[in-house]
Amino acid sequence: MKRVIALIIVLFLAYMLLPLEYSRSEDMGSYEHYIDNWEEIGTSNLVMGILADWRLYDSAIEAMIFFTGILGAYLILEEKNHEDE
Amino acid sequence: MRMSNVVMTTTKMVSPFLVTYSIYIMIYGHISPGGGFQAGVILAVSVILLLTAHGYEEMEKKFTESQFKIIESIMGIAILILVSIGILFGGMFYNYINRGTFGLPFSGGIIPLFNIFVGFKVGAGFMVVYYILTRWSEGD
């Protein structure tokens, strides 16, 4: 039963994800948007403009994910350090 | 455990330049290639060089683990506050500082501030991980 469900999920995801088109589109793509509205950001490094302005929510939460990773490493490894004593 | 005299002298000479380079990448991250994360990694490497060359026991007194933890936590809170202030100006994650002239260091609104905060946060975070792993592998 589990395998049937897994197969259905995989087929559904394949049906959803395979037709997606990642080529550069002529009118509506994000590539064109970034290039056209470069002056709106005001930084000469376009990568930083995308990362820290249009995608600031991603970058800021990514920093928090790094914090959570350090917290996890601290919890797991410090526990072992104290067990040795 | 300490390394030889040559390694200790060389790391003492190299690490100030690494710190300077890291600060440069932080401040100019929105103009030239670079950014906060890369600057933080270089900042952490400059301290890790000293730590591996001079030995963990001796350097632990100068660069204590708690000060890295404090820097990382303060910078994490600062990033959240910096990002949340945009609510007052139109929306979360909104770039509310006036964007200056294209291509100057003071341009891009909150992007340079964000780079600096992320740089210090990532550098301090890597140092905390390095301390944890060192203590775990040496078992003291």
Backbone of each chain as ProteinMPNN parsed JSONL, in Angstrom:
{"seq_chain_A": "MKRVIALIIVLFLAYMLLPLEYSRSEDMGSYEHYIDNWEEIGTSNLVMGILADWRLYDSAIEAMIFFTGILGAYLILEEKNHEDE", "coords_chain_A": {"N_chain_A": [[0.828, -1.204, 0.0], [1.919, 1.233, 0.854], [3.862, 1.543, -1.088], [2.353, 1.897, -3.366], [1.112, 4.325, -2.823], [3.371, 5.926, -2.691], [4.254, 5.693, -5.33], [2.13, 6.916, -6.651], [2.408, 9.533, -5.681], [4.917, 10.208, -6.71], [4.421, 10.057, -9.471], [2.522, 12.068, -9.699], [4.002, 14.321, -8.92], [5.905, 14.316, -10.971], [4.234, 14.792, -13.134], [3.445, 17.361, -12.469], [5.868, 18.806, -12.349], [7.541, 18.312, -14.551], [6.57, 19.603, -16.96], [7.298, 22.243, -16.506], [8.806, 25.253, -17.569], [11.999, 26.473, -17.993], [13.391, 28.076, -19.67], [14.631, 31.143, -21.08], [12.228, 33.558, -21.248], [10.416, 35.688, -23.541], [8.823, 37.901, -22.828], [7.749, 37.846, -20.159], [9.535, 36.824, -18.269], [11.539, 36.343, -15.235], [14.173, 36.92, -15.586], [14.271, 38.943, -17.585], [12.933, 40.879, -16.145], [14.697, 41.431, -13.999], [16.904, 42.462, -15.394], [15.793, 44.667, -16.682], [14.881, 46.336, -14.619], [17.128, 47.163, -13.239], [18.195, 49.641, -12.446], [16.465, 50.42, -10.484], [17.281, 49.21, -8.133], [19.879, 50.162, -7.558], [22.478, 49.248, -7.054], [25.692, 48.297, -8.224], [26.43, 45.677, -8.333], [24.723, 43.123, -9.496], [24.006, 40.599, -8.593], [24.129, 40.811, -5.808], [22.149, 42.684, -5.545], [19.872, 41.212, -6.29], [19.949, 39.21, -4.322], [19.872, 40.571, -1.847], [17.884, 42.453, -1.995], [15.529, 42.092, -3.796], [15.191, 39.451, -3.096], [15.297, 39.47, -0.313], [13.929, 38.381, 1.831], [14.497, 35.677, 1.591], [17.334, 35.624, 1.978], [17.63, 36.709, 4.545], [16.221, 34.92, 6.181], [17.725, 32.736, 5.662], [20.088, 33.287, 7.016], [19.121, 32.952, 9.577], [18.602, 30.247, 9.485], [21.172, 29.259, 9.41], [21.959, 29.984, 11.982], [20.248, 28.278, 13.42], [21.33, 25.834, 12.646], [23.855, 25.932, 13.884], [23.008, 25.937, 16.508], [21.897, 23.374, 16.67], [24.186, 21.75, 16.25], [25.637, 22.518, 18.49], [23.944, 21.583, 20.56], [23.908, 18.765, 20.122], [26.663, 17.961, 20.041], [27.826, 19.11, 22.325], [26.476, 17.77, 24.295], [27.624, 15.227, 24.073], [30.208, 15.898, 24.832], [29.854, 16.409, 27.513], [29.065, 13.947, 28.424], [31.367, 12.464, 28.434], [32.794, 13.274, 30.615]], "CA_chain_A": [[0.0, 0.0, 0.0], [2.802, 2.391, 0.926], [4.546, 1.708, -2.367], [1.389, 2.434, -4.327], [0.968, 5.754, -2.508], [4.614, 6.604, -3.095], [4.266, 5.757, -6.796], [1.169, 7.944, -7.068], [2.982, 10.855, -5.382], [6.01, 10.474, -7.65], [3.85, 10.34, -10.782], [1.869, 13.375, -9.634], [5.038, 15.351, -8.934], [6.48, 14.342, -12.31], [3.259, 15.453, -13.997], [3.423, 18.783, -12.165], [7.144, 19.517, -12.455], [8.245, 18.155, -15.83], [6.247, 20.594, -18.001], [7.756, 23.595, -16.203], [9.76, 25.73, -18.558], [12.977, 27.359, -17.377], [14.122, 28.837, -20.674], [14.434, 32.58, -20.973], [11.054, 33.923, -22.035], [10.596, 36.966, -24.223], [8.097, 39.045, -22.285], [7.326, 37.831, -18.76], [10.445, 36.11, -17.387], [12.189, 37.105, -14.176], [15.452, 37.407, -16.127], [14.034, 40.246, -18.21], [12.553, 41.839, -15.095], [15.886, 41.854, -13.264], [17.763, 43.309, -16.225], [15.128, 45.923, -17.015], [14.708, 47.192, -13.444], [18.388, 47.2, -12.493], [18.396, 50.968, -11.848], [15.588, 50.516, -9.317], [17.992, 48.735, -6.955], [20.92, 51.127, -7.272], [23.783, 48.659, -6.776], [26.296, 47.844, -9.474], [26.529, 44.219, -8.293], [23.329, 42.7, -9.661], [23.753, 39.411, -7.774], [23.813, 41.274, -4.457], [20.847, 43.333, -5.605], [18.827, 40.183, -6.256], [19.967, 38.46, -3.06], [19.619, 41.368, -0.642], [16.759, 43.37, -2.113], [14.334, 41.4, -4.26], [15.072, 38.183, -2.378], [15.823, 39.704, 1.038], [13.321, 37.436, 2.783], [15.246, 34.421, 1.511], [18.671, 35.755, 2.559], [17.547, 36.956, 5.988], [15.831, 33.687, 6.87], [18.857, 31.826, 5.511], [20.982, 33.549, 8.153], [18.522, 32.334, 10.765], [18.781, 28.8, 9.343], [22.555, 29.018, 9.843], [21.912, 30.058, 13.45], [19.623, 27.052, 13.907], [22.281, 24.748, 12.46], [24.858, 26.018, 14.945], [22.332, 25.527, 17.741], [21.786, 21.919, 16.646], [25.52, 21.181, 16.462], [25.976, 22.757, 19.89], [23.159, 20.699, 21.433], [24.285, 17.355, 19.975], [28.063, 17.668, 20.357], [28.106, 19.465, 23.726], [25.942, 16.673, 25.108], [28.643, 14.171, 24.082], [31.348, 16.372, 25.608], [29.577, 16.281, 28.942], [28.951, 12.541, 28.783], [32.692, 11.886, 28.634], [33.369, 13.645, 31.912]], "C_chain_A": [[0.867, 1.261, 0.0], [3.473, 2.654, -0.411], [3.621, 2.297, -3.415], [1.217, 3.936, -4.105], [2.202, 6.532, -2.955], [4.675, 6.758, -4.604], [3.317, 6.834, -7.298], [1.745, 9.338, -6.839], [4.067, 11.199, -6.388], [5.451, 10.819, -9.025], [3.186, 11.714, -10.803], [2.896, 14.496, -9.696], [5.681, 15.456, -10.307], [5.547, 15.062, -13.272], [3.244, 16.958, -13.76], [4.717, 19.481, -12.577], [7.791, 19.41, -13.821], [7.84, 19.192, -16.867], [6.737, 21.994, -17.722], [8.862, 24.004, -17.162], [10.713, 26.733, -17.923], [13.773, 28.145, -18.406], [13.769, 30.318, -20.542], [13.255, 32.993, -21.858], [11.193, 35.351, -22.54], [9.974, 38.129, -23.452], [7.974, 39.021, -20.76], [8.363, 37.244, -17.796], [11.068, 36.977, -16.319], [13.536, 37.64, -14.648], [15.288, 38.806, -16.725], [13.699, 41.299, -17.162], [13.779, 42.351, -14.35], [16.728, 42.807, -14.098], [17.103, 44.667, -16.467], [15.07, 46.879, -15.828], [15.967, 47.277, -12.588], [18.555, 48.537, -11.778], [17.549, 51.15, -10.591], [16.32, 50.14, -8.031], [19.129, 49.673, -6.588], [22.243, 50.549, -6.836], [24.365, 48.152, -8.081], [26.522, 46.341, -9.488], [25.116, 43.655, -8.333], [23.008, 41.481, -8.81], [23.37, 39.814, -6.356], [22.466, 41.989, -4.442], [19.711, 42.344, -5.558], [18.762, 39.554, -4.875], [19.48, 39.3, -1.888], [18.526, 42.401, -0.832], [15.487, 42.671, -2.585], [14.1, 40.112, -3.47], [15.565, 38.322, -0.947], [15.213, 38.73, 2.038], [14.056, 36.117, 2.783], [16.574, 34.534, 2.237], [18.607, 35.922, 4.073], [17.175, 35.685, 6.736], [16.929, 32.645, 6.742], [19.865, 32.02, 6.641], [20.435, 32.914, 9.422], [18.653, 30.81, 10.708], [20.19, 28.409, 9.764], [22.646, 29.027, 11.366], [21.333, 28.779, 14.04], [20.558, 25.852, 13.752], [23.35, 24.739, 13.536], [24.271, 25.561, 16.271], [22.228, 24.012, 17.808], [23.116, 21.249, 16.899], [25.929, 21.339, 17.911], [25.252, 21.771, 20.805], [23.666, 19.264, 21.355], [25.702, 17.118, 20.483], [28.412, 18.043, 21.792], [27.603, 18.387, 24.667], [26.979, 15.555, 25.209], [29.849, 14.604, 24.91], [31.105, 16.172, 27.097], [29.437, 14.836, 29.367], [30.306, 11.935, 29.094], [33.22, 12.155, 30.042], [32.857, 12.774, 33.042]], "O_chain_A": [[0.607, 2.217, -0.731], [3.641, 3.8, -0.829], [4.043, 3.097, -4.25], [1.18, 4.718, -5.055], [2.107, 7.626, -3.511], [5.085, 7.8, -5.115], [3.631, 7.571, -8.234], [1.599, 10.222, -7.683], [4.143, 12.329, -6.868], [5.928, 11.747, -9.679], [3.272, 12.437, -11.796], [2.717, 15.485, -10.407], [5.975, 16.559, -10.769], [5.989, 15.841, -14.117], [3.061, 17.743, -14.691], [4.689, 20.6, -13.09], [8.52, 20.315, -14.227], [8.707, 19.642, -17.616], [6.621, 22.866, -18.583], [9.732, 23.208, -17.516], [10.271, 27.74, -17.371], [14.739, 28.818, -18.048], [12.744, 30.684, -19.966], [13.286, 32.798, -23.073], [11.996, 36.126, -22.023], [10.537, 39.224, -23.424], [8.082, 40.069, -20.125], [8.09, 37.172, -16.598], [11.13, 38.198, -16.46], [13.994, 38.682, -14.178], [16.049, 39.724, -16.421], [14.116, 42.453, -17.265], [13.9, 43.549, -14.093], [17.21, 43.824, -13.6], [17.776, 45.698, -16.457], [15.194, 48.091, -16.0], [15.892, 47.442, -11.37], [19.004, 48.573, -10.632], [17.891, 51.958, -9.727], [16.023, 50.679, -6.964], [19.325, 49.955, -5.406], [23.073, 51.278, -6.293], [23.644, 47.642, -8.94], [26.783, 45.774, -10.549], [24.394, 43.697, -7.337], [21.877, 41.329, -8.349], [22.439, 39.267, -5.766], [21.727, 41.916, -3.46], [18.705, 42.573, -4.887], [17.682, 39.377, -4.312], [18.756, 38.801, -1.026], [18.255, 43.168, 0.093], [14.484, 42.651, -1.871], [12.959, 39.731, -3.208], [16.184, 37.401, -0.414], [15.88, 38.3, 2.979], [14.23, 35.497, 3.832], [16.925, 33.656, 3.025], [19.42, 35.354, 4.801], [17.734, 35.395, 7.793], [17.064, 31.77, 7.597], [20.427, 31.055, 7.159], [21.193, 32.4, 10.244], [18.796, 30.155, 11.74], [20.395, 27.369, 10.391], [23.321, 28.189, 11.964], [21.846, 28.253, 15.028], [20.586, 24.964, 14.604], [23.718, 23.681, 14.047], [24.935, 24.888, 17.059], [22.442, 23.42, 18.866], [23.194, 20.29, 17.667], [26.498, 20.423, 18.505], [25.854, 21.193, 21.71], [23.838, 18.609, 22.382], [25.936, 16.192, 21.26], [29.219, 17.359, 22.421], [28.212, 18.116, 25.702], [27.196, 14.998, 26.285], [30.449, 13.788, 25.61], [32.013, 15.816, 27.848], [29.66, 14.51, 30.533], [30.412, 11.015, 29.905], [33.992, 11.367, 30.59], [33.249, 12.964, 34.194]]}, "seq_chain_B": "MRMSNVVMTTTKMVSPFLVTYSIYIMIYGHISPGGGFQAGVILAVSVILLLTAHGYEEMEKKFTESQFKIIESIMGIAILILVSIGILFGGMFYNYINRGTFGLPFSGGIIPLFNIFVGFKVGAGFMVVYYILTRWSEGD", "coords_chain_B": {"N_chain_B": [[48.203, 21.928, 21.358], [50.989, 22.972, 19.544], [52.207, 24.426, 16.503], [55.186, 24.645, 14.379], [57.795, 27.171, 14.744], [58.044, 28.686, 12.401], [55.556, 28.467, 11.126], [53.951, 29.712, 13.038], [54.908, 32.381, 13.033], [54.362, 33.092, 10.372], [51.541, 32.908, 10.194], [50.854, 34.891, 11.991], [51.643, 37.098, 10.505], [49.995, 36.947, 8.251], [47.28, 36.928, 8.977], [46.242, 39.56, 9.799], [46.011, 40.839, 7.279], [44.072, 39.265, 6.119], [41.871, 39.893, 7.701], [41.552, 42.597, 7.013], [40.961, 42.341, 4.285], [38.573, 40.951, 4.441], [36.895, 42.832, 5.683], [36.872, 44.71, 3.655], [35.528, 43.291, 1.63], [33.068, 43.044, 2.86], [32.174, 45.755, 3.069], [32.23, 46.666, 0.426], [30.562, 44.904, -0.81], [28.225, 45.197, -2.335], [29.018, 46.494, -4.567], [31.279, 45.433, -5.847], [32.217, 42.037, -6.796], [31.256, 39.705, -4.326], [30.162, 39.601, -0.906], [28.13, 39.256, 2.085], [28.269, 36.657, 3.228], [30.587, 35.431, 2.177], [32.549, 37.202, 3.083], [32.294, 36.784, 5.817], [33.179, 34.15, 6.041], [35.887, 34.446, 5.354], [36.705, 36.059, 7.453], [36.365, 34.283, 9.592], [38.264, 32.376, 8.882], [40.65, 33.767, 9.244], [40.908, 33.811, 12.005], [40.842, 31.115, 12.59], [43.206, 30.232, 11.422], [45.159, 31.343, 13.186], [44.393, 29.939, 15.463], [44.847, 27.209, 14.827], [47.586, 27.265, 14.423], [48.77, 28.26, 16.764], [47.777, 26.708, 18.77], [45.118, 25.264, 20.636], [44.708, 25.563, 23.411], [46.106, 27.832, 24.218], [45.142, 29.977, 22.671], [42.527, 30.049, 23.335], [42.19, 31.621, 25.544], [42.498, 34.212, 24.612], [40.706, 34.564, 22.434], [37.78, 34.088, 23.426], [35.125, 31.652, 23.677], [32.644, 32.562, 24.418], [32.487, 35.217, 23.639], [32.294, 35.091, 20.888], [29.841, 33.832, 20.706], [28.209, 35.834, 21.777], [28.56, 37.897, 19.882], [27.452, 36.66, 17.619], [24.787, 36.239, 18.368], [23.896, 38.86, 18.846], [24.188, 39.977, 16.303], [22.412, 38.41, 14.863], [19.945, 39.178, 16.005], [20.096, 41.838, 15.233], [19.915, 41.675, 12.446], [17.299, 40.729, 12.165], [15.881, 42.886, 13.288], [16.639, 44.988, 11.562], [15.487, 44.104, 9.201], [12.849, 44.009, 9.889], [12.046, 46.595, 10.416], [11.142, 47.678, 8.105], [8.398, 47.299, 8.034], [7.218, 49.605, 9.029], [7.426, 51.262, 6.861], [6.129, 50.311, 4.658], [6.222, 47.553, 4.188], [7.185, 44.215, 5.155], [10.624, 43.349, 4.954], [11.213, 45.516, 3.33], [13.088, 47.856, 1.452], [14.111, 50.534, 3.01], [15.846, 52.664, 3.348], [17.157, 55.552, 1.729], [18.17, 55.12, -1.599], [21.353, 55.721, -2.811], [23.728, 57.3, -5.029], [24.398, 55.531, -8.047], [26.748, 53.019, -7.821], [28.446, 54.006, -5.843], [30.005, 53.683, -2.537], [28.095, 54.308, -0.525], [25.361, 53.375, -1.267], [22.36, 51.752, -2.389], [20.676, 51.451, -0.216], [19.569, 49.463, 2.418], [21.271, 47.411, 1.854], [24.211, 47.402, 2.152], [24.383, 47.555, 5.003], [23.059, 45.2, 5.703], [24.845, 43.362, 4.564], [27.119, 43.774, 6.196], [26.198, 43.017, 8.739], [25.484, 40.319, 8.258], [28.002, 39.357, 7.571], [29.56, 39.565, 9.994], [27.984, 37.913, 11.573], [28.088, 35.386, 10.319], [30.845, 34.903, 10.406], [31.351, 34.804, 13.215], [29.658, 32.698, 13.808], [30.807, 30.508, 12.437], [33.136, 30.355, 13.924], [32.153, 29.548, 16.42], [31.196, 26.993, 15.76], [33.622, 25.847, 15.061], [34.987, 25.851, 17.518], [33.325, 24.114, 18.988], [33.619, 21.711, 17.547], [36.377, 21.318, 17.792], [36.671, 20.922, 20.549], [35.18, 18.635, 20.754], [36.622, 16.773, 19.25], [39.099, 16.744, 20.501], [38.361, 16.056, 23.002], [38.2, 17.177, 25.594]], "CA_chain_B": [[49.254, 21.517, 20.425], [51.489, 24.095, 18.765], [52.996, 24.097, 15.318], [56.568, 25.113, 14.476], [57.995, 28.61, 14.845], [57.834, 29.298, 11.087], [54.112, 28.56, 10.894], [53.387, 30.696, 13.955], [55.254, 33.725, 12.559], [53.673, 33.374, 9.114], [50.117, 33.165, 10.423], [50.739, 36.215, 12.61], [51.757, 38.124, 9.47], [48.96, 36.845, 7.216], [45.895, 37.092, 9.422], [45.724, 40.935, 9.705], [45.601, 41.134, 5.904], [42.805, 38.574, 5.874], [40.809, 40.679, 8.333], [41.328, 43.785, 6.191], [40.294, 41.905, 3.046], [37.194, 40.584, 4.772], [36.132, 44.067, 5.89], [36.692, 45.313, 2.331], [34.463, 42.576, 0.911], [31.799, 43.384, 3.519], [31.715, 47.117, 2.788], [32.056, 46.84, -1.009], [29.902, 43.717, -1.336], [27.164, 45.51, -3.28], [29.588, 47.162, -5.742], [32.152, 44.484, -6.52], [31.847, 40.68, -6.424], [31.451, 39.392, -2.918], [28.938, 39.648, -0.126], [28.273, 39.044, 3.513], [28.639, 35.291, 3.624], [31.986, 35.192, 1.836], [33.358, 37.997, 4.002], [32.286, 36.123, 7.115], [34.032, 32.963, 5.994], [37.293, 34.88, 5.399], [36.933, 36.526, 8.824], [36.538, 33.11, 10.446], [39.519, 31.708, 8.522], [41.78, 34.491, 9.817], [41.065, 33.407, 13.402], [41.133, 29.679, 12.618], [44.64, 30.108, 11.146], [45.873, 31.572, 14.441], [44.061, 28.887, 16.422], [45.521, 25.949, 14.503], [49.033, 27.391, 14.505], [49.25, 28.517, 18.128], [47.256, 25.744, 19.726], [43.784, 25.578, 21.154], [44.692, 25.94, 24.832], [46.627, 29.179, 24.435], [44.324, 30.994, 22.026], [41.199, 30.072, 23.939], [42.108, 32.708, 26.525], [42.37, 35.504, 23.932], [39.419, 34.555, 21.71], [36.915, 33.171, 24.179], [33.977, 31.182, 22.917], [31.431, 33.313, 24.757], [32.403, 36.483, 22.899], [31.756, 34.777, 19.564], [28.394, 33.569, 20.861], [27.522, 37.116, 21.967], [28.54, 38.607, 18.595], [26.531, 36.025, 16.692], [23.398, 36.47, 18.776], [23.559, 40.272, 18.637], [24.033, 40.229, 14.871], [21.158, 37.78, 14.425], [18.847, 40.066, 16.384], [20.2, 43.067, 14.44], [19.38, 41.403, 11.104], [15.833, 40.662, 12.244], [15.353, 44.238, 13.502], [16.863, 45.74, 10.323], [14.552, 43.656, 8.183], [11.464, 44.216, 10.324], [11.707, 48.023, 10.454], [10.429, 47.965, 6.873], [6.953, 47.29, 8.258], [6.762, 50.978, 9.208], [7.566, 52.021, 5.622], [5.376, 49.757, 3.551], [6.129, 46.104, 4.137], [8.311, 43.454, 5.686], [11.752, 43.228, 4.02], [11.224, 46.634, 2.403], [14.337, 48.625, 1.49], [13.537, 51.822, 3.389], [16.825, 53.755, 3.316], [17.248, 56.144, 0.397], [19.253, 54.59, -2.433], [22.182, 56.841, -3.251], [24.201, 57.28, -6.412], [24.747, 54.213, -8.566], [28.162, 52.674, -7.867], [29.222, 54.536, -4.727], [29.862, 52.819, -1.36], [26.845, 54.57, 0.192], [24.225, 53.234, -2.172], [21.677, 50.48, -2.229], [19.793, 51.383, 0.936], [19.977, 48.636, 3.547], [22.091, 46.272, 1.413], [25.512, 47.365, 2.849], [24.181, 47.214, 6.416], [22.742, 43.778, 5.757], [26.088, 42.636, 4.302], [28.013, 43.85, 7.35], [25.64, 42.195, 9.813], [25.61, 38.904, 7.894], [29.407, 38.999, 7.633], [29.971, 39.298, 11.373], [27.223, 36.787, 12.112], [28.607, 34.134, 9.766], [32.18, 34.686, 10.942], [31.256, 34.351, 14.606], [29.018, 31.38, 13.828], [31.797, 29.493, 12.079], [34.07, 30.19, 15.035], [31.503, 28.737, 17.457], [31.21, 25.607, 15.288], [35.001, 25.352, 15.132], [35.286, 25.562, 18.922], [32.597, 22.914, 19.405], [34.22, 20.528, 16.918], [37.701, 21.092, 18.373], [36.517, 20.329, 21.878], [34.651, 17.293, 20.596], [37.64, 15.851, 18.739], [40.169, 16.595, 21.482], [37.748, 15.336, 24.102], [38.453, 17.705, 26.949]], "C_chain_B": [[49.69, 22.707, 19.573], [52.253, 23.608, 17.548], [54.362, 24.756, 15.439], [56.625, 26.642, 14.461], [57.698, 29.319, 13.535], [56.351, 29.501, 10.841], [53.503, 29.642, 11.78], [53.674, 32.124, 13.492], [54.482, 34.076, 11.293], [52.201, 33.675, 9.337], [49.905, 34.512, 11.099], [50.817, 37.323, 11.567], [50.572, 38.122, 8.523], [47.59, 37.259, 7.734], [45.409, 38.547, 9.487], [45.278, 41.315, 8.303], [44.277, 40.468, 5.579], [41.646, 39.343, 6.491], [40.489, 41.912, 7.502], [40.559, 43.441, 4.92], [38.829, 41.576, 3.3], [36.336, 41.822, 4.981], [35.874, 44.759, 4.562], [35.556, 44.634, 1.584], [33.1, 42.889, 1.519], [31.283, 44.746, 3.059], [31.42, 47.3, 1.306], [31.295, 45.673, -1.635], [28.84, 44.003, -2.367], [27.694, 46.215, -4.52], [30.428, 46.186, -6.551], [31.713, 43.072, -6.121], [32.155, 40.381, -4.966], [30.115, 39.42, -2.206], [29.2, 39.286, 1.311], [28.805, 37.684, 3.876], [30.12, 35.022, 3.358], [32.905, 35.957, 2.775], [33.419, 37.343, 5.372], [33.176, 34.908, 7.142], [35.499, 33.359, 6.069], [37.65, 35.364, 6.801], [37.157, 35.35, 9.777], [37.872, 32.429, 10.158], [40.709, 32.415, 9.153], [41.992, 34.126, 11.281], [41.426, 31.93, 13.494], [42.608, 29.409, 12.32], [45.449, 30.27, 12.426], [45.642, 30.431, 15.417], [44.817, 27.603, 16.116], [47.026, 26.072, 14.678], [49.503, 27.493, 15.952], [48.697, 27.562, 19.17], [45.985, 26.225, 20.383], [43.84, 26.136, 22.566], [45.111, 27.396, 25.025], [45.688, 30.254, 23.872], [42.929, 31.092, 22.617], [41.053, 31.208, 24.941], [41.907, 34.053, 25.838], [41.056, 35.62, 23.175], [38.494, 33.591, 22.44], [35.678, 32.823, 23.363], [32.756, 32.043, 23.182], [31.342, 34.604, 23.962], [31.926, 36.24, 21.473], [30.253, 34.518, 19.635], [27.627, 34.88, 20.99], [27.435, 37.874, 20.659], [27.503, 37.993, 17.677], [25.077, 36.312, 17.064], [22.989, 37.91, 18.519], [23.338, 40.556, 17.163], [22.773, 39.57, 14.327], [19.965, 38.642, 14.757], [18.866, 41.328, 15.536], [19.662, 42.855, 13.042], [17.863, 41.402, 11.149], [15.236, 42.051, 12.428], [15.463, 45.062, 12.232], [15.826, 45.391, 9.273], [13.12, 44.0, 8.565], [11.068, 45.683, 10.348], [10.947, 48.413, 9.194], [8.932, 47.95, 6.998], [6.417, 48.708, 8.38], [6.713, 51.736, 7.886], [6.842, 51.371, 4.448], [5.334, 48.251, 3.501], [7.345, 45.454, 4.739], [9.351, 43.322, 4.575], [11.779, 44.359, 2.999], [12.515, 47.418, 2.562], [13.995, 50.088, 1.736], [14.522, 52.97, 3.384], [16.971, 54.239, 1.882], [18.435, 55.568, -0.377], [20.033, 55.753, -3.034], [22.562, 56.721, -4.708], [24.654, 55.875, -6.787], [26.266, 54.023, -8.536], [29.018, 53.247, -6.772], [29.063, 53.613, -3.515], [28.567, 53.055, -0.597], [25.693, 54.548, -0.799], [23.551, 51.907, -1.869], [20.852, 50.359, -0.968], [20.338, 50.496, 2.038], [20.907, 47.506, 3.132], [23.479, 46.26, 2.073], [25.394, 47.007, 4.319], [23.907, 45.732, 6.58], [23.995, 42.94, 5.534], [26.98, 42.616, 5.529], [27.508, 42.962, 8.479], [25.812, 40.71, 9.506], [27.063, 38.454, 7.967], [29.86, 38.678, 9.044], [29.249, 38.084, 11.943], [27.795, 35.468, 11.615], [30.003, 33.844, 10.299], [32.147, 34.159, 12.362], [30.631, 32.964, 14.684], [29.982, 30.268, 13.462], [32.791, 29.277, 13.205], [33.456, 29.352, 16.143], [31.513, 27.268, 17.05], [32.612, 25.021, 15.398], [35.384, 25.002, 16.563], [34.61, 24.277, 19.367], [33.275, 21.667, 18.842], [35.601, 20.246, 17.496], [37.592, 20.422, 19.732], [36.033, 18.886, 21.775], [35.742, 16.317, 20.161], [38.783, 15.682, 19.735], [39.669, 15.976, 22.776], [38.099, 15.854, 25.479], [37.273, 18.479, 27.47]], "O_chain_B": [[48.858, 23.37, 18.955], [52.859, 22.537, 17.554], [54.676, 25.357, 16.467], [55.626, 27.311, 14.197], [57.162, 30.428, 13.538], [55.928, 30.571, 10.401], [52.643, 30.402, 11.335], [52.795, 32.983, 13.548], [54.003, 35.2, 11.14], [51.663, 34.602, 8.732], [48.919, 35.2, 10.835], [50.159, 38.355, 11.698], [50.175, 39.179, 8.034], [46.816, 37.878, 7.004], [44.223, 38.768, 9.242], [44.288, 42.028, 8.137], [43.454, 41.028, 4.855], [40.572, 39.443, 5.898], [39.322, 42.247, 7.298], [39.632, 44.149, 4.527], [37.958, 41.88, 2.485], [35.194, 41.877, 4.524], [34.803, 45.327, 4.349], [34.719, 45.301, 0.977], [32.102, 42.99, 0.806], [30.113, 44.887, 2.703], [30.474, 48.001, 0.947], [31.366, 45.467, -2.846], [28.561, 43.146, -3.206], [26.925, 46.511, -5.434], [30.313, 46.112, -7.774], [30.913, 42.922, -5.198], [33.203, 40.768, -4.449], [29.063, 39.28, -2.83], [30.338, 39.041, 1.712], [29.686, 37.557, 4.727], [30.82, 34.461, 4.201], [33.924, 35.427, 3.216], [34.466, 37.344, 6.019], [33.854, 34.649, 8.136], [36.283, 32.704, 6.756], [38.754, 35.117, 7.287], [38.02, 35.403, 10.654], [38.54, 31.958, 11.079], [41.673, 31.764, 9.556], [43.127, 34.127, 11.757], [42.209, 31.526, 14.354], [43.201, 28.486, 12.879], [46.317, 29.45, 12.728], [46.562, 29.999, 16.112], [45.366, 26.972, 17.019], [47.685, 25.098, 15.041], [50.509, 26.89, 16.328], [49.105, 27.603, 20.331], [45.798, 27.413, 20.647], [43.11, 27.072, 22.894], [44.564, 28.108, 25.868], [45.464, 31.292, 24.494], [42.232, 32.089, 22.427], [39.951, 31.707, 25.171], [41.242, 34.937, 26.378], [40.371, 36.639, 23.256], [38.435, 32.408, 22.104], [35.245, 33.577, 22.491], [31.925, 32.241, 22.296], [30.242, 35.051, 23.639], [31.231, 37.08, 20.902], [29.493, 34.923, 18.755], [26.553, 35.045, 20.412], [26.389, 38.435, 20.334], [26.75, 38.714, 17.023], [24.244, 36.591, 16.201], [21.886, 38.174, 18.04], [22.416, 41.287, 16.8], [22.132, 40.112, 13.426], [19.075, 38.833, 13.928], [17.815, 41.843, 15.156], [19.017, 43.747, 12.49], [17.208, 41.993, 10.29], [14.219, 42.379, 11.816], [14.518, 45.754, 11.851], [15.342, 46.259, 8.547], [12.278, 44.25, 7.703], [9.878, 45.997, 10.304], [10.184, 49.38, 9.209], [8.241, 48.526, 6.157], [5.318, 49.006, 7.912], [6.029, 52.755, 7.792], [6.95, 51.866, 3.326], [4.471, 47.699, 2.818], [8.411, 46.064, 4.826], [9.003, 43.198, 3.401], [12.316, 44.182, 1.905], [12.985, 47.624, 3.68], [13.633, 50.81, 0.806], [14.114, 54.131, 3.411], [16.916, 53.45, 0.938], [19.558, 55.533, 0.125], [19.469, 56.642, -3.672], [21.843, 56.135, -5.516], [25.208, 55.137, -5.973], [26.993, 54.792, -9.165], [30.224, 53.002, -6.757], [28.105, 52.841, -3.451], [27.988, 52.105, -0.071], [25.122, 55.589, -1.124], [24.108, 51.052, -1.18], [20.364, 49.27, -0.663], [21.434, 50.732, 2.545], [21.302, 46.706, 3.98], [23.907, 45.198, 2.525], [26.208, 46.242, 4.837], [24.447, 45.084, 7.475], [24.204, 41.935, 6.214], [27.539, 41.575, 5.877], [28.285, 42.239, 9.103], [26.229, 39.933, 10.365], [27.349, 37.325, 8.368], [30.477, 37.638, 9.277], [29.831, 37.315, 12.708], [27.97, 34.533, 12.397], [30.328, 32.698, 10.61], [32.827, 33.186, 12.687], [31.019, 32.149, 15.521], [29.985, 29.209, 14.09], [33.246, 28.155, 13.427], [34.144, 28.531, 16.75], [31.798, 26.395, 17.868], [32.786, 23.862, 15.775], [36.029, 23.982, 16.804], [35.223, 23.445, 20.036], [33.483, 20.688, 19.559], [35.973, 19.086, 17.678], [38.321, 19.477, 20.033], [36.405, 18.029, 22.576], [35.793, 15.181, 20.633], [39.378, 14.608, 19.815], [40.452, 15.434, 23.556], [38.275, 15.08, 26.419], [37.315, 18.99, 28.589]]}, "name": "protein", "num_of_chains": 2, "seq": "MKRVIALIIVLFLAYMLLPLEYSRSEDMGSYEHYIDNWEEIGTSNLVMGILADWRLYDSAIEAMIFFTGILGAYLILEEKNHEDEMRMSNVVMTTTKMVSPFLVTYSIYIMIYGHISPGGGFQAGVILAVSVILLLTAHGYEEMEKKFTESQFKIIESIMGIAILILVSIGILFGGMFYNYINRGTFGLPFSGGIIPLFNIFVGFKVGAGFMVVYYILTRWSEGD"}
